Amino acid sequence: MKIIGFNASPRFTGNGKVISNKVLSMAREKGFDTEFIDLSTAHIKPCQSCNYCKTHAGICILDDDMQDIKRKITDCDAIILVAPIYFSQINAQATVFINRLYSFFQTEYVQKYGNGYVISVNDFNDFEIINSDKLKNIKISIILTQGEKDTTDTEKYIESGLFNQLNLLFDVKDVEILPDNNEPGIVKDKKDQIEVIEKVAKNLITQ
């Protein structure tokens, strides 16, 4: 069993790192293999909305770290995505990452070859189709941290469809907001928020 932690915070010792480490540590205690991916340092370009992936077996025209990340996603059992909230929205690093998952969705290609997602390609010719049920069996939880004490605007943002794409691809378990965390790393000293993080982790790693 494997879980990947994606941290979108640009603060190397910030709350996102604390949260990610806590979840992955609990997973390791349960025998999971874990991997940490820092979205702030990963080379991920914004989606170009060119639809190249729709006519090229799910291959994205952009040559960057997202190709390897997609392969890792399809090989894992669970994902924890941690992102900071800026002006009541997830930050740019998290947004770009989620947008680039678009190439998992196929339209004309699926109509021709069946209902599935392309996950691996060699030299743009050889491809492997994995049924959509595989991705839907991957659990994902999202923890958002913000400086503001009031979470009303962030809750509205989530309700507006923030994670619709993730809902279509994966089995979304929890979406939690941890407020009043403007100081880097302060979440580690908040018992109530640590309990929320532990609850999210347990839901992800319970088989």
N, C-alpha and C positions, 0 to 999 in steps of 0.2 A: 504494500500500500504506500502511496506517495502523496504528499501535499506540497503545493507550491505557495509561497508567500510573496505577493506583489506589494511593494511599498512605493507609493507615488509621491511621498514627501521629499522635497529637496534638502531637508535638514538631516544631516547624517546621524545626529544624535537626538533627533526629535521624537515626538510622540508616536509617529508612524513606525519607527524602528523598534520602539519599546513594545508596541502592540504586536507587531509581526513576530518579534522574537518570543513573546509570551505564548502566542498560539503555536508556533513551530516547536517550542520547547515541550509543550504539553503533548503535541503529536508524537514527538520522538519518544517520550515516556511510554506511549502506547504502541511503540514498535514501528511507527511510520518512518519512511524515508522522507527527508525534507529538503527543500531548496528555497533559497531566498533570492528574489530578483528585484533589484532597485530600478524602478522605472525612471527615476530621475537621471541616472547615468547610462541607462540602456540607449542604444542608438535606434530610435523609432521615429520615423518620419510621419507626418500627418497623411491621412487618407487623401488621395487625389480625386476621388469620385469619378474615376475614369472607366470603371466597370471592366477593366482588363481581366480581372479575376473571373468574371462571369463567362468569358469565352476562352479561358486558358486553364481550365481544370482547377480553379481555385488558387492559382498562382498569382501573387501580388506582383505588380510591375516594379515595386520599390524593393531594392536590395539592401536590407538592413537587419537588425537583430530580431525583428518580428518573425522572420521565417523560422528561426530556431525556437523561439518562444512558442509558436503555434504547435510545433512538434512536441515540445515538452508538455503543453497543455493536454494534448490528446493522449499522452502516456500517464497522466496523473489521475488520482481518485478524488482529490479535493483541492480547492483554491481558497485562500484568504486574500482579499483585496483591501488594502488600507489606504485611505486618501484623505488629505486635508480639504477643508471647505474654505474657499476664498469667495467673499461676496455672495454667500449662500449657494455656491456651486462647487462641484468638485474641480480640482485644479487641472491645469493644462496637461500634465503628464498622465493623469488617469483618463482624461477625455480622449487623448490621442490613442492610448492603449485600447480602450473600449471601441473606438471607431474602427481601428484596424482589424478587429475581429469580424468585420463585415465580410471579409473574404472566405469565412467559413460558410457563408450562405451562398447557395447556388440556385440559379433559376433555369435558364435554358439547358445548362449542363445536366442538372438533376432530371429535368423532363426527358432528356435523352437516355441517361444511364441509370436512373433510379433515385430514390430518396436517400440521400446520404451527403456526407461532407468530405471534400477532398482534404487529406491531411499530409500526404507526402508526395513529392514529385522529384524525379531525377531527370536532369537535362531537358525539362519542359516536355518530355514525351511520355515517360513512364509515370503512372499515377496509381494511387490507392484510394478507393472509396470506402469510407467507414459509415455505417448506418447512423442516422441521427440519434438513435437510442444510446449510442456510446457516449456522446457528449452530454445528453440529458441525464446520464447516470453520474456525471461529475458534479459533486456538491460544490457550491460556492457561497461564501458569506462575505459581506462588505461591512467594514467598520470605518466610519467617518469621524474625524476629529476636527473641532473648530474652536476658535477663540471666544466667540460670542456665547453668552449664557443661554440666550433664548434660541431654541431650535425650530421655532415656528416656520421661518422662511425655508430652512433646509428641508423640513418635513414636506412642505408644499412642493418644493423642487423634486423631491423623490416621488411624490404622488403624481406629478405631471408626466412621469414616464422615464425618469432618469435611467432606470436599469431594465427597460423593456427588452433591449437586445440581449442582455445577460439572461433574462427570463426565458427567452426563446431558445438559447443555446444550452443552458445549464440548469441544474436543480438548485435554485436559490433557496438557502436556508434562513439566513438572518441578514437584516440591514439595521445596523445600530449607529446612533449618533452620540458621540462623547463630547459634551460642551465644556466651555470655560477652560480651555487648554491652550492658551496663547503662549505660555512659557514652554520652551523645548524640554521634553522629558518629564514634565510634571505629572503625567498620567500615572506614572509608577508609584506615586505617593497617594493616590486616591483609591481607597479600598472599594468604594461602590463601583467605580469604573473598572477596576481589576476584576471584580465579580462578573460584570457584563462581558468582559473579554473572555473569561474562563467559561462562561455559559456558551458563548459563540463557538469557542474551540471544542467544547464537548459535543455540541451538535454536529460539528464537522467531522470529528474523528470517531464518533459512535457508529459502529458497523451494523 
